[in-house]
Amino acid sequence: MKLAIGNDHAGVEMKNQIVAFLQERGVEVINIGNDDPTDRGDDYPIYGYGVARLVADGEADLGICICGTGVGISLAANKVPGIRACVCSDPYTAQLSRRHNNTNVLAFGARVIGVELAKMIVSEWLDATFEGERHQRRIDMISEIERTGRLNEG
Ligand code: RB5
């Protein structure tokens, strides 16, 4: 499995630890994030977009985005068609986001959670499987909003 990871300056240390954790699990990691924590000029949309692009283009199976809160970078990732990114600060949400929402990008905030919690979140997320059925219908509705800007509820 190939996973793209991206981060701004706020997430450098967290990113390094998560990359090592993923590699221990045998995951191939594509790191497109910033590696310089002193670079305050880096803008999180660059990395959210970069990760999302790789996933949407099929260059990576999944993506992980890290910024200070996980919010900005996930907002940017979610603007790429086909991307379902969510910010998770707990393993339960991470697991359900895969099982029910088929998220393909996980985001979290390096200034919000510690690295051990982040590892649990990543594990739950990677180990969970999309359940399809009624959940697919809802994903299709999200895709319709993405495609048309509207939802035809009829
Ligand atoms: C950068 O200071 C910070 O704004 C960014 O990492 C992120 O938290 C934005 O959502």
Boltz pocket constraint, residues with backbone or C-beta under 6 A from the ligand:
constraints:
  - pocket:
      binder: B
      contacts: [[A, 8], [A, 10], [A, 44], [A, 67], [A, 68], [A, 69], [A, 70], [A, 71], [A, 72], [A, 73]]
      max_distance: 6.0
